[in-house]
Amino acid sequence: MFDLQRLVRPNIWKLIPYSSARDEFSGEAKIFLDANENSWGSPLGKQYHRYPDPLQHKLKDKIARLKHIPAEQIFLGNGSDECIDLCLRIFCEPQQDEIIICEPTYGMYEVSASIQDVVVRRIPLLPSFQLDVPSILQAVGPHTKLIILCSPNNPTGNCFLSPDIETLLTHFSGIVAIDEAYIDFAHQPGFLQRLHEFPNLIIWQTFSKAWGLAGLRLGMAFASVEIIQLYNKVKYPYNISQLTQDAVWQALDQHELVQSRIQQIIHQREQLSKALQQLTIVEKVYPSEANFVLVKMQQAQQVFAYLLQKGIVVRDRSRVILCEDSLRITVGRPEENEALLAELHAYAQQIVSSSN
């Protein structure tokens, strides 16, 4: 049975959060003399001398309309990394509690846990890159607070099977967090519209990928009202700058453009995958539901170094479990993909020439 209070660290449950000047005032005013701001203004000529809305109400309302989720169930973080970090702070006692991750996966889960001295249980994915549900549930112990899943998964690119995720949500009495950073590129829907079904579900999304706003650093956590209230308890008072709030507000008006670009990326992903598979040095291109492809190839580390010499940067994943001899390649613009393929073809020709 799910019991939120049992899962939350007692000191966090009892925590009285810091109350900023902007937390204690809402509405309109002519003169602000409450927050020790610089009343002479900003050299940028805008209202940046004022602290931003600490709970980003207007921006959340706009995101809520886009995502069809109540604003009270949205937390905005300084990138998804803040959403991950705060989740561990809320639920996991250092040197006592545990989380489960399914390798290979996004490395920040383990880094955040290590920073907070939380034990990490690693359950490898199956060779198909799907979840090993029996092994995950078997690994759950009395101090397991959190199972973290990345779907579509980084670096493998695939989505996990929905029934497997449902099994974990219903059979694990702790928190299941699903990182859906790449969900906009997937053919199957994520779990956001099913949030109401599972009180122990947290979903992380981002504006860095599909929205192309990685430089602004804005991540989202979606959960029950009670869990979002805990997030708001432990966050820094003004964690999202006014610049970021303003820029994302404007970007949200370009939803149709973003959707068009998503379709272009998906098209290029399929074209790139087909072309890569034709190369003699490529052994396998794994199916992807993200904006990248994982490619198993001969001499992966040498290929990585060769591409660097040519000014092309990809990600070497050959030392990661289940990703031996593999490179992760982000889907670029058509001309970027063509340049990559040309260099890979040239490298393959070198191998042929040297072997003759």
C-alpha positions in Angstrom: 0.0 0.0 0.0 1.3 3.4 -0.9 2.0 5.7 2.0 3.6 9.0 1.1 4.6 10.0 4.6 6.4 6.7 5.2 8.5 7.3 2.1 9.5 10.9 2.8 12.5 11.7 5.0 11.0 12.8 8.4 13.0 16.0 8.5 11.6 17.0 5.0 8.1 16.1 6.0 8.4 18.4 9.1 10.4 21.1 7.2 9.0 24.6 7.3 10.2 26.0 4.0 11.9 29.4 3.6 9.4 32.1 2.9 10.7 34.7 0.4 9.4 38.2 0.1 7.5 37.2 -3.1 6.0 34.2 -1.3 4.4 36.5 1.2 2.8 38.8 -1.4 0.5 38.2 -4.4 -1.4 40.6 -6.5 -0.5 44.0 -7.9 1.4 46.9 -6.3 3.0 50.2 -7.4 5.9 50.3 -5.0 8.0 47.3 -4.0 10.1 47.8 -0.9 9.9 44.3 0.6 12.8 42.3 -1.0 15.8 44.6 -0.8 16.1 44.8 -4.6 17.9 47.6 -6.4 15.2 50.2 -6.8 17.2 52.0 -9.5 16.7 49.2 -11.9 18.7 47.0 -14.3 21.4 48.1 -16.8 19.4 45.9 -19.2 16.5 48.3 -19.1 14.0 45.6 -18.1 12.5 44.5 -14.9 15.3 42.1 -14.1 16.1 44.0 -10.8 13.0 42.3 -9.4 13.0 38.7 -8.1 11.1 36.3 -10.4 7.9 34.6 -9.3 9.3 31.8 -7.1 6.6 29.4 -8.2 6.3 30.5 -11.8 2.5 30.6 -11.7 1.9 32.2 -15.2 4.4 29.9 -16.9 3.0 26.8 -15.2 -0.5 27.8 -16.3 0.7 28.0 -19.9 2.5 24.6 -19.6 -0.6 23.1 -18.0 -2.7 24.0 -21.0 -0.1 22.4 -23.3 0.3 19.2 -21.3 -3.3 18.9 -20.1 -2.1 18.6 -16.5 -3.2 20.8 -13.6 -0.7 23.5 -12.8 -0.7 22.3 -9.2 0.9 19.0 -10.4 3.8 20.7 -12.1 7.2 21.6 -10.7 9.8 23.5 -12.7 13.5 22.9 -12.1 16.8 24.3 -13.3 17.0 21.5 -15.9 15.8 18.0 -15.3 18.9 17.5 -13.1 17.3 19.6 -10.4 14.1 17.6 -10.6 16.2 14.4 -10.1 18.3 15.8 -7.3 15.4 17.1 -5.3 13.6 13.8 -5.6 16.5 12.1 -4.0 16.7 14.8 -1.3 13.0 14.4 -0.5 12.8 10.6 -0.2 16.3 9.2 0.5 18.1 9.2 3.8 21.9 9.3 3.3 23.8 6.1 4.1 20.5 4.3 4.6 18.1 4.4 1.7 18.5 2.9 -1.7 17.4 3.5 -5.3 17.2 1.1 -8.2 18.4 2.0 -11.7 18.4 -0.1 -14.8 21.7 0.0 -16.7 22.6 1.2 -19.2 20.9 4.5 -18.4 21.4 8.3 -17.9 24.5 8.7 -15.7 23.1 11.6 -13.5 20.9 9.3 -11.5 23.9 7.5 -10.0 25.8 10.8 -9.7 23.0 12.5 -7.8 22.6 9.4 -5.5 26.4 9.3 -4.8 26.5 13.0 -3.9 23.8 12.4 -1.3 25.4 9.1 -0.2 22.4 7.0 -1.2 22.9 3.3 -2.1 22.4 2.5 -5.8 21.2 -1.0 -6.9 22.0 -1.6 -10.5 19.8 -4.0 -12.5 21.0 -4.5 -16.1 18.4 -4.4 -18.8 17.7 -7.6 -20.8 19.7 -8.1 -24.0 16.6 -6.7 -25.8 17.1 -3.4 -23.8 13.8 -4.1 -22.0 13.3 -4.1 -18.2 14.1 -7.3 -16.2 11.0 -6.8 -14.0 11.4 -10.0 -11.9 15.0 -9.0 -11.0 14.0 -5.4 -10.2 11.3 -6.5 -7.8 13.6 -9.1 -6.3 16.1 -6.3 -5.6 13.6 -4.2 -3.7 14.5 -4.2 0.0 13.1 -2.4 3.1 15.1 0.7 2.4 14.3 0.9 -1.4 12.6 4.3 -1.9 12.9 4.9 -5.6 13.0 3.1 -8.9 14.2 5.3 -11.8 13.4 4.5 -15.4 14.4 6.4 -18.5 11.9 5.8 -21.4 12.9 6.4 -24.2 16.1 5.2 -22.6 19.5 6.9 -22.9 21.7 5.6 -24.5 19.7 2.7 -26.0 16.9 4.8 -27.5 14.1 2.4 -27.0 10.9 2.8 -24.9 10.1 0.3 -22.2 7.0 -1.8 -22.5 4.1 -0.2 -20.8 2.9 -3.4 -19.1 6.3 -3.7 -17.5 6.2 -0.2 -16.1 2.6 -0.8 -14.9 3.8 -3.9 -13.0 6.4 -1.9 -11.2 4.0 0.9 -10.4 1.5 -1.5 -8.9 3.8 -3.9 -7.2 6.3 -1.5 -5.7 5.1 0.6 -2.8 7.8 3.2 -3.2 8.2 5.9 -5.9 8.6 5.1 -9.6 10.2 8.0 -11.5 10.1 7.9 -15.3 12.5 10.2 -17.2 10.7 11.1 -20.4 13.2 13.6 -21.7 12.9 12.1 -25.2 9.2 11.2 -25.2 8.3 13.8 -27.9 10.3 11.7 -30.5 8.6 8.4 -29.6 5.8 6.7 -31.5 4.1 5.6 -28.3 2.6 7.9 -25.6 4.3 8.3 -22.3 2.7 8.0 -18.9 1.8 11.7 -18.4 -1.9 11.3 -19.1 -2.0 8.4 -16.7 -0.6 10.3 -13.8 -3.9 10.2 -12.0 -3.8 6.4 -11.9 -0.6 6.0 -9.9 0.0 8.1 -6.7 3.6 6.9 -6.6 4.4 8.1 -10.1 6.8 11.0 -10.9 7.5 12.0 -14.5 10.4 14.1 -15.6 10.4 16.0 -18.9 12.5 18.8 -20.3 12.6 21.7 -22.7 16.1 20.8 -23.8 15.4 18.2 -26.5 12.3 18.6 -28.6 12.0 22.3 -27.7 15.6 23.1 -28.5 16.1 25.1 -25.3 19.0 23.3 -23.7 20.7 26.6 -22.9 17.9 27.9 -20.9 17.9 25.0 -18.4 14.2 24.3 -17.7 13.0 20.8 -16.6 9.6 19.7 -15.4 8.4 17.2 -12.8 4.8 16.0 -12.9 3.3 14.2 -9.9 0.5 14.3 -7.4 -0.3 17.6 -5.7 1.2 16.3 -2.5 4.5 15.3 -4.1 4.8 18.7 -5.9 4.2 20.4 -2.6 7.2 18.5 -1.3 9.3 19.6 -4.3 8.3 23.3 -3.5 9.4 22.8 0.1 13.0 21.9 -0.7 13.8 23.9 -3.8 15.8 27.2 -3.7 13.5 30.2 -3.4 14.1 31.6 -6.9 15.3 28.6 -8.8 14.1 29.7 -12.3 15.4 33.0 -13.5 13.2 35.7 -15.0 15.1 35.4 -18.3 14.3 31.7 -18.5 10.7 32.2 -17.6 10.3 35.0 -20.2 12.0 33.0 -23.0 10.1 29.8 -22.4 6.8 31.7 -22.2 7.5 33.1 -25.7 8.7 29.7 -27.0 5.4 28.1 -26.0 3.6 30.2 -28.6 5.7 28.3 -31.3 4.2 24.9 -30.6 3.4 24.2 -34.2 6.9 25.0 -35.3 8.3 22.7 -32.6 6.0 19.9 -33.8 7.2 20.4 -37.3 10.8 20.1 -36.3 10.1 17.0 -34.3 8.7 15.4 -37.4 11.8 16.5 -39.3 14.1 14.9 -36.7 12.1 11.7 -36.8 12.4 11.6 -40.6 16.1 12.2 -40.4 16.5 9.6 -37.7 15.0 7.0 -40.0 17.1 8.1 -43.0 20.3 8.2 -40.9 19.6 4.7 -39.5 19.1 3.2 -42.9 22.3 4.8 -44.3 24.3 3.8 -41.3 23.2 0.2 -41.7 24.7 0.1 -45.2 28.2 0.9 -44.0 30.5 -2.1 -43.9 31.9 -1.1 -40.4 28.4 -1.0 -38.9 27.2 -4.2 -37.2 23.9 -3.0 -35.9 21.8 0.2 -35.7 19.5 -0.2 -32.7 15.8 1.0 -33.2 15.4 4.4 -31.6 12.4 6.4 -30.3 14.7 9.3 -29.4 16.6 12.0 -31.3 19.7 9.8 -31.4 20.7 6.3 -32.5 23.0 3.8 -30.9 25.3 2.1 -33.4 27.4 -1.0 -32.8 30.4 -0.9 -35.1 33.8 -2.3 -35.7 36.6 -0.4 -34.0 34.2 2.0 -32.3 36.8 3.8 -30.2 39.0 4.3 -33.2 36.1 5.6 -35.2 35.3 8.0 -32.4 38.8 9.4 -32.5 38.8 9.6 -36.3 35.6 11.6 -36.3 37.1 14.0 -33.7 40.0 14.6 -36.0 37.5 15.6 -38.7 35.6 18.0 -36.4 32.6 15.7 -35.7 31.8 14.9 -32.1 29.7 11.8 -31.3 29.4 10.0 -27.9 31.5 6.9 -27.3 29.4 4.4 -25.3 31.7 1.4 -25.9 32.6 1.1 -22.2 29.0 1.0 -21.0 27.3 -2.2 -20.1 25.4 -3.8 -23.0 26.7 -1.1 -25.3 30.1 -2.5 -26.1 31.7 -1.2 -29.4 28.9 1.3 -29.8 28.6 5.0 -30.5 25.6 7.2 -29.7 25.0 9.6 -32.6 22.6 12.5 -32.2 20.4 13.1 -35.3 21.6 16.3 -36.9 20.5 18.5 -39.8 20.5 16.8 -43.2 23.9 18.4 -44.1 25.4 17.4 -40.8 24.2 13.8 -41.2 25.6 13.7 -44.7 29.0 14.9 -43.5 29.0 12.3 -40.8 28.1 9.5 -43.3 30.8 10.7 -45.7 33.5 10.5 -43.1 32.3 7.1 -41.9 32.4 5.9 -45.5 35.9 7.2 -45.9 37.0 5.5 -42.7 35.5 2.2 -43.9 37.4 2.6 -47.2 40.6 3.0 -45.3 40.1 -0.3 -43.5 39.5 -2.0 -46.8 42.6 -0.5 -48.4 44.8 -1.3 -45.4 43.6 -5.0 -45.4 44.5 -5.5 -49.1 
